[in-house]
């Protein structure tokens, strides 16, 4: 599963290495600290493997929120979008 991180497919899927790293970190925090439910079957996999699988199956994706848009209550940045 971690082999997927070596390919450019996952990087291109989210729009770059920085966005991929930030997306993985945010989702790992949700799984480990906030006790969020995985969107794929755990099947004995680590949280990192779960996150990579969620990205590869298009279960999660980054969504940019404009910092100048005051109508969005979640604030600037890009929260996860679950699909």
PyMOL commands that set and color helices and strands:
alter all, ss='L'
color gray80, all
select helices_A, chain A and resi 2-6+8-14+17-32+47-56
alter helices_A, ss='H'
color red, helices_A
select strands_A, chain A and resi 60-62+80-82
alter strands_A, ss='S'
color yellow, strands_A
deselect
rebuild
show_as cartoon
